[in-house]
Amino acid sequence: MRIALTLIWINDLSSAYKPVNTNLYTMRLLLLLIFIGSVNINFAQTADELYENANSSFENEDYKGALKTIEKAIELDSLDADFYNLKALSLFKLEKFQESYNTYNKALSIFPERPYLYISRGNLFLTIQKYDYAILDFTKAMGLAKNDTIKYSAVTNRAAAKLSVRDFEGAYEDLMTAYEYDSTDVATLTNLGAVCDEVGRKDETLKYLLKVIEVDPSFYPAYGNIGFKYQEMGQYEKAIEYFNKVLEFNPEEPLGYSNRSYNRLKLGDLKGAMDDIEKSIKLYPENSYAYRIRALIYFEKGKMNKACSDLQEALDRGFTLTYGKEVLNLQREHCEK
């Protein structure tokens, strides 16, 4: 309303005075009103325009700016599911996980039939390691999905959640469903490469992983998984070659260092192994697997107390839930005497 009134007022002034009779004061007033009107036009954005600006900020990794702008859009229109999704994603990127969770809950209370909201909240659950809740959300999304794209996204993410709780058979089934939909998707191929060993299909692992590199040679996580496969085969030097490739792509990749550390340990390079694992832990201190590797290095060095301390650290950070009972067994063997 403010814009409309201002523009009408300017039009009335223009028609009331002919240019030859307009004095300087009136001219200045008219120019001032036009300037003010322009400012109002620029700043009075619609909710959709604010959303587009927020989305642009998000894509440029300005998550604080995206959050500030999308909150203004929600003030103008509180009944658009996309607005809430972008707000929750911005909060997620800012690592405000509780606020992100609360935003998804509010959105789903208003839009309980929107499958992509369940997928987004499921991804949040994956990040905070609430895997069972993630599986529930992805399953719900699959039931609500009205097109194959949404179903594919949900089943792929559900497979990742099942992998995290060591439901390998369930993950393999989901991944094969995704593979039938798109046999060139790098995420599906990578996860298939990770799960095949666990379901008695070891001969298929490298097939899927090598196909990832064929589809996208720049997708460096695949090199890491290939390296891990060679590690399992006892080909430690070959494994190191692939972990080196990971670190060429991303020198700040903590898993590249931790995996290379283990292979250096197996080759007897204790100094190189320790250098790598220290770098990995510095980059990603939450990784329980890294403490297991450092414990093994300490065992080789005869530093039993430090080794046992790292085994406990691995357990405290959830090793058993993700990787099984290996650390518990090591602790019983070496530390409970």
HELIX and SHEET records of a PDB file:
HELIX    1   1 ARG A    2  ALA A   16  1                                  15    
HELIX    2   2 PRO A   19  ASN A   21  5                                   3    
HELIX    3   3 LEU A   24  PHE A   43  1                                  20    
HELIX    4   4 ALA A   47  GLU A   59  1                                  13    
HELIX    5   5 TYR A   63  LEU A   76  1                                  14    
HELIX    6   6 ALA A   81  LYS A   93  1                                  13    
HELIX    7   7 PHE A   97  ILE A  110  1                                  14    
HELIX    8   8 PRO A  115  THR A  127  1                                  13    
HELIX    9   9 TYR A  131  LEU A  144  1                                  14    
HELIX   10  10 ASP A  148  SER A  164  1                                  17    
HELIX   11  11 PHE A  168  TYR A  181  1                                  14    
HELIX   12  12 VAL A  186  VAL A  195  1                                  10    
HELIX   13  13 CYS A  196  VAL A  199  5                                   4    
HELIX   14  14 LYS A  202  VAL A  215  1                                  14    
HELIX   15  15 TYR A  220  GLU A  232  1                                  13    
HELIX   16  16 TYR A  236  PHE A  249  1                                  14    
HELIX   17  17 PRO A  254  LYS A  266  1                                  13    
HELIX   18  18 LEU A  270  LEU A  283  1                                  14    
HELIX   19  19 SER A  288  LYS A  301  1                                  14    
HELIX   20  20 MET A  304  ASP A  316  1                                  13    
HELIX   21  21 PHE A  319  TYR A  323  1                                   5    
HELIX   22  22 GLU A  326  HIS A  334  1                                   9    
END                                                                             
